[in-house]
Amino acid sequence: MATHMRELIEYHGVNRCDYGKLPYFKQINRDFTFCVSMQKPDIEQIVKVWVKPDIVQQKIVVTPIGTSLEGQRVTGYKVMVMGDIMYKVEYVVLEASQSLHTAHVTIPFCGDIVLPEEFNTNSIVITSVSVEDIYSEPMDTRCIYNNITMMLIADLC
């Protein structure tokens, strides 16, 4: 996992690998607002953000065959991927001490990947998730807007 900086915020957990050819994948975005608990002091500036996605469950779903309104070819099978994102933020507090505090939360995500028309229901489907980008911005002294872009990948065995 790589670390990168954007607008003085250090982001941890972004995968910088070259994917090559991925036969079955889908990009998903998970945006959410995270507010620090009342026990925590106010936010002056975000310093670091960590994310770690984890797949909790996957399920093969039978779907209609055809073309969606968006133009995607629907083949009759897809894999639903459900998981959690462990999110942690380190910030400078809005006090004279300027100390650092951290706060964390677990955010659920869900997405699907269309499988090929020739999919065999006896096949083993191995799914994985990779973080492509993280964006965080303070909304006020208590809450942070976040957008996490992830790639869901399915490998058939």
FENLINZI-V599581 format. One record per pair of residues at least 24 apart in sequence whose C-alpha atoms are under 6 Angstrom apart, sorted by sequence separation. I is the first residue (numbers start at 1). J is the second residue. D is the distance in whole Angstrom. If there is no record, write none. Layout:
i & j & d
I & J & D
I & J & D
This chain:
i & j & d
84 & 108 & 4
128 & 152 & 6
57 & 82 & 5
83 & 108 & 6
84 & 109 & 6
128 & 153 & 5
56 & 82 & 6
83 & 109 & 5
127 & 153 & 5
55 & 82 & 6
56 & 83 & 5
82 & 109 & 6
127 & 154 & 4
55 & 83 & 4
82 & 110 & 4
126 & 154 & 6
54 & 83 & 5
81 & 110 & 6
126 & 155 & 5
54 & 84 & 5
81 & 111 & 5
125 & 155 & 6
53 & 84 & 6
80 & 111 & 6
81 & 112 & 6
125 & 156 & 5
53 & 85 & 4
80 & 112 & 4
124 & 156 & 6
52 & 85 & 6
79 & 112 & 5
124 & 157 & 5
52 & 86 & 5
79 & 113 & 5
123 & 157 & 6
51 & 86 & 6
78 & 113 & 5
51 & 87 & 5
78 & 114 & 4
11 & 48 & 6
13 & 50 & 6
50 & 87 & 6
78 & 115 & 5
9 & 47 & 5
10 & 48 & 5
11 & 49 & 5
12 & 50 & 5
13 & 51 & 5
50 & 88 & 5
77 & 115 & 5
9 & 48 & 5
49 & 88 & 6
49 & 89 & 4
48 & 89 & 6
48 & 90 & 5
75 & 117 & 5
47 & 90 & 6
47 & 91 & 5
46 & 91 & 4
45 & 91 & 6
45 & 92 & 5
44 & 92 & 6
44 & 93 & 5
43 & 93 & 5
44 & 94 & 5
42 & 93 & 6
43 & 94 & 5
42 & 94 & 5
26 & 113 & 6
25 & 113 & 6
43 & 141 & 5
42 & 141 & 5
43 & 142 & 6
42 & 142 & 6
36 & 142 & 6
35 & 142 & 5
35 & 143 & 4
34 & 143 & 5
34 & 144 & 5
33 & 144 & 6
33 & 145 & 4
32 & 146 & 5
31 & 146 & 5
15 & 131 & 6
31 & 147 & 4
14 & 131 & 5
15 & 132 & 6
30 & 147 & 6
14 & 132 & 6
30 & 148 & 5
29 & 148 & 6
29 & 149 & 4
28 & 149 & 6
28 & 150 & 5
27 & 150 & 6
27 & 151 & 4
26 & 151 & 6
26 & 152 & 5
25 & 152 & 5
25 & 153 & 4
24 & 154 & 5
